[in-house]
């Protein structure tokens, strides 16, 4: 019987088995008329067909979605563990086409060890009916399984009677995510350049060590280390070589101090946390060995850089029972080691604590000195080599209310450390310009600028404003810089110097010959004057080498048409030598000592009577 006719006959048969022939004939007739068009017997059949089509489309849609989800998805028979579904991401993950997995059990696919683990997990999920979640675990299955970290989920699906039917699993590869998180965590606690633990990691380790030592009554040592002359490496060879040298030094420290916690705190500073109950003599032996090995020449890409090491040591609990005290005392010992000549090891002693407190107190007093007008400006004459005074250098002095006069080489480095030198530098510049503007004779005035002033604040605007306030002609102001100004951000400093020169201000290179890059700086900027450092002048009569250096500097300056002023001229013999070598200017005790301007009123053209009644 034809399928279509059988369907028509079924539709027109009632519950008693009787057939309505008239309606049957009508259906047959209509079927012929439609000429094989889709036949609809009644509303119920039409609805059923539409439902079947919708179901088919839904299945196709779900298959497409599952196939293209970028996470491995599989399904198994709950009773046999045979794979019955695997999407494209699953194929990629397991490293095999689905044809090799579908219809097979884990024993037929994986190694015995892996199959045993998989089957055990399957049985556990089927028996309990509870989903299994495994977060960030190593999976040893498939091409990508080795050393891959995954999140896996496996759950049971039951039929209408509640009997186990399918096991559905999802495997998400989170290796990159976990690796990135670990990398971020590593960077947060390690120095980028050397990969040693950083300050944060060291502080955490020290805190844990203190807790353990307090509970167990143990002792340990903290070493504070600083590379000597490392700045010179950056200045001479550049930061890339400095970075390579820093890594080499860090490797050497970590190797020699194996078993200890070695950290780079910042710059050229390191800290070492020794193991518990290390004997004092062993700590000292390690420190001496570190100084010796680091003091040897390190070869870095054909560069030989002689870098030394200074070490300060503090012991728990003798030198401190908390982190702040231990670190401060280790730093005090380091400060003493560097002050005594570097390349040394010093253990903390009680007087060092007082020395550090004095240093901090001096920093505090220096801030008050600026507020309470304790700072003074002294002036030292500058003259032509024949003795004619042409100007003065303004020099900073501090008359402390209880300490008396504090040497500049003690308080100026402190001011540069805490940034106060910016305010102090602006103050002395204003005072010097104000004083010079009052002189009847239009002598020049020279003021030293700190490298810190170039790095912080708007130096050009500040100087310009001071010149406007005081009325001093820009051509009478000379700023003296050391090469330290140019070592940091060379381009920025050079542009600033050019803008100052455009205002009419003169620029002199101070302490020429004591640095490493002075010659290259002379090529980069048209200095108005070179100052030969006093160390060469003081040794003119003692060492032939100093005389040759002075001659070479003068010869170079003459070739570049740059005037030269010699500092530290104290004897007539030194002046005679400079005159013979055609040095243009001089400064030193032979011309005049630094003093208040009142001593030199006659030189600036101010009579005593005029000064009294001005």
Beta strands, then each sheet from edge to edge (+ up, - down):
strand 1: 72-77
strand 2: 83-86
strand 3: 132-139
strand 4: 148-158
strand 5: 164-173
strand 6: 220-228
strand 7: 261-266
strand 8: 269-273
strand 9: 298-300
strand 10: 303-305
strand 11: 308-316
strand 12: 345-347
strand 13: 375-384
strand 14: 389-400
strand 15: 404-406
strand 16: 444-448
strand 17: 477-481
strand 18: 506-512
strand 19: 529-532
strand 20: 563-566
strand 21: 585-587
sheet 1: 2+ 1- 5+ 4- 3+
sheet 2: 7+ 8- 6+ 11- 12-
sheet 3: 9+ 10-
sheet 4: 15+ 14- 13+ 21- 20- 19- 18- 17- 16-
end
